[in-house]
Each structure stands twice: as structure tokens, then as C-alpha cells.
Amino acid sequence: MASDTFGFLTDQSTLLAVVLGAILATIGGFTATALERTLDKRQRERNSALFFGEILSTLAIIIRFADETKKIGDPYGPITMRMLRSARNELDIYDRNRENLFDLGDPDLRARIQTLLIRLSMPLDGVIEAAEEIRNLRTQLKAQKDPEERAELEARIGADETRRENAYKFILETAAQLQGPITGLEPLARHSFDRLDKIARS
């Protein structure tokens, strides 16, 4: 009889150990999954911060180079326009990868990046389009003999030049604000984007 009682207790202890083991294994599984998700989220945030930090830094450098080039010779010559088209290409890269912006946990930082890049894209397109329009109008002006037609073409060229210059000034004003988000991305990226600028200046 005593043997049966102790056997029952032993079975109970075994069952309790199995249940406790199952509970601990479940908790361990949940903990491991939660930790894996946290680490994955941090890695994705870091990769996103690195990517957008490089995009913003490259844009700032290209626009600075374009402004330096603009002060030499023809303000909107081939080299300056090539620089501005290169800046537009960087914005195209951003557009293709914009969904990665949501990997950044800071909503204010995301909004600042998005707003600045939208504000840059429109005047960049304006400068590029105006430059092309001016080039076409000047070609027409050379072939035009009629004084009234020439006057109209010259007026259109003047208007496009004003529009182009205003858009360019807006680009410079907006580009001056890029450093704020770049600085905000550095802790998330665990990387200093100053190196890119230092290499570009050297």
C-alpha cells in the first residue's frame, strides 16, 4: 500500500517536471523569438539609416560641387547640369527604396527626410527642364529673322532664366537643411557620415 502511495507521488513529480519543462521551453521559445525580432528590427533600422545617410550626404556633396562649378564660366554649362542630373539620380535611388524609410523608428526623422527630398526633387526638375527649354528657345532664336518673333522668344528665354535661377536658389536653401537629418541618422547607423564629406573635400 505504501509502495502504491509513493509510486503515485513519483508519477506526480514526474508529471510536474514535464509540465514545468514544457512551460519553461515555451517561455524560452517566446523570449528567443522576441529577441530575434528585436535584433532583426535594429539591424534593419541600422541598414536603413546607413542607406539614407549615404543618400543625403551624397546629395549635399553633389549640390555643393554644382554650386562651386556654377561660379566658374557658364553658370549652367554642361558640368553644372551634369552635377544637377546626378543629384536627380540620387533622388531616383531614394524613390526606388522609399519603403525602407519605415524601418526607421523615429517618425519625426522620417518626416524630415521625406519632406526635404520632395522639396529638392521639384526644383531640381524645374532647373533641368528650364535649362532644356532655354537651349531649345535659343536654337529657335538663332534661326528666327522676324523681329516680333525674336522679341517673343527673348521674353520667353528671360522668363525661363528667372524661373531656373529661383529654382536653383531654392535647391541651395533646401540642401543647407540636409545636415540635420544626416546628424539624426548617425546614432542609428552607428556611423559618422562626415567621412564622406572629408574624402570629397580632400
C-alpha positions, 0 to 999 in steps of 0.5 A, a space after each residue: 500500500 505504501 509502495 502504491 502511495 509513493 509510486 503515485 507521488 513519483 508519477 506526480 513529480 514526474 508529471 510536474 517536471 514535464 509540465 514545468 519543462 514544457 512551460 519553461 521551453 515555451 517561455 524560452 521559445 517566446 523570449 528567443 523569438 522576441 529577441 530575434 525580432 528585436 535584433 532583426 528590427 535594429 539591424 534593419 533600422 541600422 541598414 536603413 539609416 546607413 542607406 539614407 545617410 549615404 543618400 543625403 550626404 551624397 546629395 549635399 556633396 553633389 549640390 555643393 560641387 554644382 554650386 562651386 562649378 556654377 561660379 566658374 564660366 557658364 553658370 549652367 554649362 554642361 558640368 553644372 547640369 551634369 552635377 544637377 542630373 546626378 543629384 536627380 539620380 540620387 533622388 531616383 535611388 531614394 524613390 526606388 527604396 522609399 519603403 525602407 524609410 519605415 524601418 526607421 523608428 523615429 517618425 519625426 526623422 522620417 518626416 524630415 527626410 521625406 519632406 526635404 527630398 520632395 522639396 529638392 526633387 521639384 526644383 531640381 526638375 524645374 532647373 533641368 527642364 528650364 535649362 532644356 527649354 532655354 537651349 531649345 528657345 535659343 536654337 529657335 532664336 538663332 534661326 528666327 529673322 522676324 523681329 516680333 518673333 525674336 522679341 517673343 522668344 527673348 521674353 520667353 528665354 528671360 522668363 525661363 532664366 528667372 524661373 531656373 535661377 529661383 529654382 536653383 536658389 531654392 535647391 541651395 536653401 533646401 540642401 543647407 537643411 540636409 545636415 540635420 537629418 544626416 546628424 539624426 541618422 548617425 546614432 542609428 547607423 552607428 556611423 559618422 557620415 562626415 567621412 564622406 564629406 572629408 574624402 570629397 573635400 580632400 
